[in-house]
Amino acid sequence: MKENTQLVGAGRHPERFGGLVNTPICRASTILAGSMAEWEAMKRARAAEEPGATTYGRFGTATAHAFEEAMAQLEGGRGSLVFPSGLAAIVTALTALLSAGDHILVSYSAYSPTRSFLDRVLRRFGVQVQVYDPACGEDIRSLMQPNTRVVYVESPGSETLEIQDIPAIARMAHAQGAFVVMDNTWATPLFFKPLAHGVDVSIHAATKYIVGHSDAMLGVVTCNEATWARVKQTTQDMGQTAGPDDIFLALRGLRTMGLRLQRHWESGLRVAQWLEQQPEVEAVVHPALPSHPGHALWKRDYSGACGLFSVVLRTRDAQAVAAFVDALQHFGIGVSWGGYESLAIPFTPGEHHGARWPYQGSAVRMHIGLEDPQDLIDDLRQALTVMAARASLSPSAQPEAARQNA
């Protein structure tokens, strides 16, 4: 089946629920058996991982099982597990695969809470954490150690949007006996297939494009055969579970994700191309633009792009940047992304980027929502005008302006 057909049907079983087209919200803790024989059969079914089998609400109800089934189908994995947030999914998967004395390589462009968990939690339990350049590709083999157990990738990188050569990194990691864990939230299962490119564990903040409406928090992990048992057992050992109401919203979001992502992709690229031509803009960091350093890898491995990218403004005046953001009428100021609404938020590349970040101006991460792209362009045009006027009035901007005029 084509993916849009899968999105409509994956995880749906109307015949189990009196013909209901959507899997209902099943709220439950206690699940009763009619006899001891039935209770033993229920336990055997859950142990054998029969579809929908459960003995307690923490192990999932029909709502959770429907979503996990759908995600495993879309990702092409052995199985999927749902979590109350994207970060919960990340930390559980890493905890499952790492032990005291193990070594993990993590891209310096990874989501900052992922880095914080590794630095503040797993280091305390004896895990050795090493940061690597996401552009390394096959050269990551020079960083591999005998105790390297996980290589963590995130492509594109959080905020700075570096594209990684996932197949090359996976080959080097597997040659050393290490697992590859990937945060694939940006691309979703529609635009990149991690497991087909050598990844062992694919993670999504389902809060973003899968839910799609900025009204639920969820994470999801999909494993291959080699990692499934460990991640599933650790998920249960850590008591990770998500509420059926939020999972229902993710199931609802899946059905329209193909249509929404097509609009996010087209609108985002149109806005990015326009921004790239503006004199107030130093650079636009979007993998689908030919100017992006990882554009060739994106074209090779990805089938689309979402609405998230970064823009570097041609100013370092914080007040001018604030004036730009405050002037925007169709963009909210907020973290997260992947919903129907457009967002803009300034950021500073993390401490590990250092000289690797090649731009001089102030960075703003933008998410292009489902509004008409021309309205967004018009909004950005007037906000850039406000920024330029504010920068010309700022004493701190005068030296920069003089350099530019020179």
VEXTIKOL-893119 format. One line per field, with one value per residue (C-alpha): residue in one letter; x, y, z negated. Coordinates in steps of 0.25 Angstrom, whole numbers. Layout:
! VEXTIKOL-893119
type	c(a / ...)
u	c(X / ...)
v	c(Y / ...)
w	c(Z / ...)
***
This chain:
! VEXTIKOL-893119
type	c(m / k / e / n / t / q / l / v / g / a / g / r / h / p / e / r / f / g / g / l / v / n / t / p / i / c / r / a / s / t / i / l / a / g / s / m / a / e / w / e / a / m / k / r / a / r / a / a / e / e / p / g / a / t / t / y / g / r / f / g / t / a / t / a / h / a / f / e / e / a / m / a / q / l / e / g / g / r / g / s / l / v / f / p / s / g / l / a / a / i / v / t / a / l / t / a / l / l / s / a / g / d / h / i / l / v / s / y / s / a / y / s / p / t / r / s / f / l / d / r / v / l / r / r / f / g / v / q / v / q / v / y / d / p / a / c / g / e / d / i / r / s / l / m / q / p / n / t / r / v / v / y / v / e / s / p / g / s / e / t / l / e / i / q / d / i / p / a / i / a / r / m / a / h / a / q / g / a / f / v / v / m / d / n / t / w / a / t / p / l / f / f / k / p / l / a / h / g / v / d / v / s / i / h / a / a / t / k / y / i / v / g / h / s / d / a / m / l / g / v / v / t / c / n / e / a / t / w / a / r / v / k / q / t / t / q / d / m / g / q / t / a / g / p / d / d / i / f / l / a / l / r / g / l / r / t / m / g / l / r / l / q / r / h / w / e / s / g / l / r / v / a / q / w / l / e / q / q / p / e / v / e / a / v / v / h / p / a / l / p / s / h / p / g / h / a / l / w / k / r / d / y / s / g / a / c / g / l / f / s / v / v / l / r / t / r / d / a / q / a / v / a / a / f / v / d / a / l / q / h / f / g / i / g / v / s / w / g / g / y / e / s / l / a / i / p / f / t / p / g / e / h / h / g / a / r / w / p / y / q / g / s / a / v / r / m / h / i / g / l / e / d / p / q / d / l / i / d / d / l / r / q / a / l / t / v / m / a / a / r / a / s / l / s / p / s / a / q / p / e / a / a / r / q / n / a)
u	c(0 / 4 / 7 / -6 / -14 / -6 / -9 / -24 / -24 / -13 / -17 / -32 / -41 / -55 / -60 / -55 / -63 / -77 / -73 / -67 / -58 / -48 / -43 / -50 / -43 / -41 / -39 / -35 / -26 / -32 / -36 / -44 / -44 / -56 / -49 / -35 / -34 / -37 / -27 / -16 / -19 / -19 / -5 / 0 / -5 / 2 / 15 / 14 / 11 / -2 / -9 / -17 / -14 / -13 / -15 / -14 / -16 / -1 / 2 / -7 / -22 / -28 / -25 / -10 / -9 / -16 / -6 / 6 / 2 / 0 / 14 / 21 / 14 / 19 / 33 / 35 / 39 / 38 / 29 / 26 / 24 / 17 / 21 / 16 / 26 / 37 / 47 / 42 / 43 / 58 / 62 / 56 / 62 / 76 / 74 / 70 / 82 / 93 / 100 / 111 / 124 / 118 / 122 / 112 / 114 / 104 / 104 / 106 / 94 / 85 / 72 / 78 / 69 / 75 / 89 / 85 / 80 / 93 / 101 / 93 / 88 / 95 / 109 / 105 / 103 / 116 / 112 / 123 / 118 / 125 / 121 / 124 / 122 / 109 / 117 / 127 / 120 / 129 / 140 / 132 / 140 / 151 / 143 / 138 / 143 / 143 / 132 / 123 / 109 / 101 / 103 / 92 / 88 / 78 / 76 / 74 / 80 / 72 / 71 / 84 / 79 / 91 / 88 / 96 / 100 / 92 / 95 / 110 / 109 / 101 / 111 / 122 / 114 / 109 / 124 / 127 / 115 / 108 / 93 / 89 / 78 / 71 / 62 / 54 / 44 / 47 / 45 / 33 / 32 / 27 / 40 / 51 / 51 / 61 / 61 / 62 / 75 / 82 / 76 / 72 / 63 / 55 / 49 / 38 / 33 / 19 / 15 / 20 / 14 / 8 / -2 / -1 / -11 / -2 / -12 / -5 / 9 / 14 / 26 / 28 / 39 / 40 / 50 / 56 / 57 / 71 / 66 / 51 / 52 / 61 / 54 / 40 / 45 / 51 / 39 / 31 / 41 / 41 / 26 / 25 / 11 / 3 / -12 / -22 / -28 / -15 / -12 / -26 / -22 / -9 / -18 / -26 / -14 / -8 / -20 / -17 / -2 / 1 / -8 / -2 / 12 / 11 / 6 / 16 / 27 / 22 / 19 / 32 / 41 / 33 / 36 / 50 / 53 / 47 / 55 / 68 / 66 / 64 / 76 / 73 / 76 / 90 / 86 / 74 / 77 / 67 / 72 / 63 / 71 / 83 / 90 / 90 / 103 / 95 / 86 / 92 / 90 / 76 / 72 / 79 / 72 / 59 / 46 / 41 / 43 / 35 / 32 / 44 / 56 / 65 / 68 / 80 / 77 / 88 / 88 / 94 / 86 / 77 / 67 / 66 / 63 / 52 / 46 / 46 / 39 / 29 / 25 / 21 / 5 / 4 / 15 / 14 / 26 / 28 / 36 / 31 / 26 / 19 / 5 / -4 / 1 / 14 / 25 / 37 / 47 / 61 / 72 / 87 / 95 / 99 / 113 / 118 / 116 / 126 / 134 / 125 / 114 / 118 / 109 / 110 / 96 / 85 / 78 / 63 / 56 / 43 / 32 / 23 / 9 / -3 / -6 / -6 / 9 / 7 / 1 / 13 / 23 / 15 / 16 / 31 / 34 / 28 / 35 / 48 / 46 / 43 / 56 / 64 / 59 / 61 / 75 / 79 / 75 / 82 / 96 / 101 / 97 / 105 / 119 / 112 / 105 / 118 / 125 / 114 / 114 / 129)
v	c(0 / 14 / 22 / 31 / 18 / 13 / 25 / 24 / 9 / 6 / 1 / 2 / -10 / -6 / -20 / -21 / -9 / -11 / -4 / 9 / 15 / 20 / 12 / 17 / 23 / 12 / 16 / 5 / 0 / -13 / -23 / -34 / -49 / -58 / -70 / -74 / -81 / -69 / -61 / -71 / -70 / -55 / -55 / -65 / -56 / -44 / -52 / -57 / -42 / -46 / -33 / -26 / -35 / -29 / -31 / -17 / -3 / 0 / -11 / -3 / -3 / -4 / 10 / 9 / -4 / 2 / 14 / 5 / -5 / 7 / 13 / -1 / -2 / 12 / 10 / -4 / -9 / -21 / -13 / 1 / 6 / 19 / 29 / 41 / 50 / 50 / 52 / 40 / 32 / 36 / 34 / 20 / 15 / 20 / 14 / 0 / 0 / 5 / 0 / 5 / 5 / 6 / 18 / 26 / 35 / 46 / 57 / 71 / 76 / 67 / 72 / 79 / 71 / 58 / 64 / 68 / 54 / 48 / 58 / 59 / 45 / 34 / 40 / 38 / 23 / 21 / 23 / 30 / 41 / 46 / 57 / 56 / 65 / 61 / 63 / 52 / 41 / 28 / 36 / 32 / 19 / 27 / 30 / 16 / 10 / -5 / -1 / 7 / 2 / 13 / 24 / 34 / 42 / 53 / 57 / 68 / 73 / 81 / 96 / 96 / 85 / 77 / 65 / 53 / 41 / 31 / 19 / 21 / 24 / 11 / 3 / 7 / 5 / -9 / -13 / -9 / -16 / -3 / 0 / 13 / 21 / 32 / 44 / 45 / 55 / 65 / 56 / 47 / 33 / 38 / 46 / 37 / 22 / 20 / 5 / 3 / 12 / 4 / 10 / 0 / 9 / 20 / 31 / 42 / 53 / 49 / 63 / 69 / 65 / 52 / 59 / 71 / 80 / 85 / 78 / 66 / 61 / 47 / 40 / 27 / 17 / 7 / -4 / -15 / -29 / -27 / -17 / -20 / -29 / -20 / -7 / -13 / -19 / -6 / 2 / -7 / -7 / 8 / 8 / 17 / 18 / 29 / 33 / 28 / 41 / 47 / 34 / 36 / 49 / 43 / 33 / 44 / 52 / 40 / 40 / 54 / 54 / 52 / 64 / 73 / 70 / 72 / 86 / 89 / 84 / 93 / 105 / 104 / 103 / 115 / 124 / 119 / 122 / 136 / 139 / 135 / 146 / 157 / 167 / 166 / 151 / 145 / 131 / 121 / 107 / 98 / 84 / 85 / 98 / 95 / 105 / 95 / 88 / 75 / 77 / 65 / 55 / 61 / 58 / 44 / 39 / 47 / 48 / 61 / 72 / 78 / 92 / 94 / 102 / 113 / 127 / 135 / 150 / 160 / 166 / 163 / 174 / 167 / 178 / 178 / 163 / 165 / 176 / 166 / 155 / 164 / 170 / 157 / 155 / 141 / 135 / 131 / 131 / 117 / 104 / 91 / 91 / 82 / 87 / 95 / 109 / 116 / 119 / 127 / 127 / 132 / 122 / 122 / 110 / 101 / 101 / 89 / 96 / 107 / 110 / 100 / 110 / 118 / 130 / 143 / 148 / 144 / 131 / 129 / 116 / 116 / 106 / 109 / 105 / 103 / 118 / 123 / 125 / 138 / 144 / 138 / 145 / 158 / 157 / 154 / 166 / 176 / 170 / 170 / 185 / 188 / 180 / 188 / 201 / 197 / 193 / 206 / 213 / 204 / 209 / 195 / 193 / 204 / 197 / 185 / 195 / 202 / 189 / 185 / 198 / 197)
w	c(0 / 2 / -11 / -10 / -9 / -21 / -29 / -27 / -31 / -40 / -54 / -51 / -53 / -53 / -54 / -68 / -73 / -67 / -54 / -60 / -49 / -60 / -71 / -84 / -96 / -105 / -119 / -129 / -140 / -145 / -134 / -139 / -135 / -136 / -142 / -146 / -133 / -125 / -134 / -131 / -116 / -117 / -123 / -112 / -101 / -107 / -109 / -94 / -90 / -83 / -77 / -87 / -99 / -112 / -127 / -133 / -128 / -129 / -118 / -109 / -105 / -91 / -88 / -91 / -84 / -71 / -71 / -73 / -62 / -53 / -56 / -55 / -41 / -36 / -41 / -37 / -51 / -60 / -69 / -75 / -89 / -93 / -104 / -111 / -103 / -93 / -104 / -112 / -99 / -97 / -111 / -112 / -99 / -104 / -118 / -111 / -103 / -112 / -125 / -134 / -127 / -113 / -103 / -95 / -83 / -82 / -71 / -77 / -69 / -77 / -84 / -97 / -107 / -101 / -104 / -118 / -121 / -117 / -124 / -137 / -138 / -131 / -134 / -149 / -146 / -139 / -124 / -116 / -108 / -96 / -86 / -71 / -59 / -51 / -38 / -41 / -33 / -32 / -40 / -52 / -52 / -58 / -70 / -73 / -85 / -89 / -99 / -89 / -90 / -84 / -74 / -75 / -62 / -60 / -46 / -43 / -56 / -66 / -62 / -54 / -44 / -40 / -31 / -35 / -26 / -34 / -25 / -26 / -41 / -43 / -36 / -44 / -57 / -54 / -50 / -64 / -70 / -74 / -73 / -65 / -71 / -64 / -67 / -54 / -58 / -47 / -36 / -42 / -37 / -23 / -19 / -25 / -28 / -39 / -40 / -25 / -26 / -37 / -49 / -61 / -69 / -63 / -72 / -70 / -78 / -74 / -80 / -67 / -54 / -57 / -67 / -58 / -66 / -78 / -88 / -93 / -98 / -93 / -89 / -81 / -80 / -68 / -69 / -60 / -64 / -71 / -81 / -83 / -95 / -103 / -100 / -103 / -116 / -121 / -117 / -126 / -137 / -137 / -138 / -125 / -120 / -113 / -115 / -105 / -102 / -97 / -89 / -82 / -78 / -72 / -64 / -59 / -55 / -47 / -38 / -32 / -34 / -19 / -15 / -26 / -23 / -8 / -12 / -22 / -12 / -1 / -9 / -17 / -5 / 2 / -11 / -12 / 3 / 1 / -12 / -5 / 4 / -6 / -9 / -24 / -24 / -25 / -23 / -23 / -28 / -21 / -16 / -4 / 1 / 10 / 1 / -11 / -13 / -14 / -2 / 6 / -6 / -8 / 7 / 6 / -6 / -9 / -1 / -7 / -17 / -28 / -32 / -42 / -38 / -43 / -38 / -42 / -42 / -38 / -52 / -66 / -72 / -82 / -83 / -67 / -68 / -78 / -70 / -58 / -66 / -73 / -60 / -54 / -54 / -49 / -57 / -71 / -81 / -86 / -87 / -81 / -66 / -57 / -59 / -50 / -55 / -50 / -61 / -62 / -74 / -75 / -79 / -81 / -76 / -88 / -94 / -86 / -73 / -75 / -62 / -54 / -53 / -42 / -43 / -50 / -51 / -61 / -59 / -59 / -58 / -49 / -48 / -36 / -39 / -30 / -28 / -14 / -11 / -4 / -17 / -24 / -14 / -16 / -31 / -30 / -20 / -30 / -42 / -35 / -32 / -47 / -50 / -40 / -46 / -60 / -57 / -50 / -63 / -72 / -76 / -77 / -63 / -57 / -56 / -49 / -40 / -37 / -33 / -24 / -17 / -15)
***
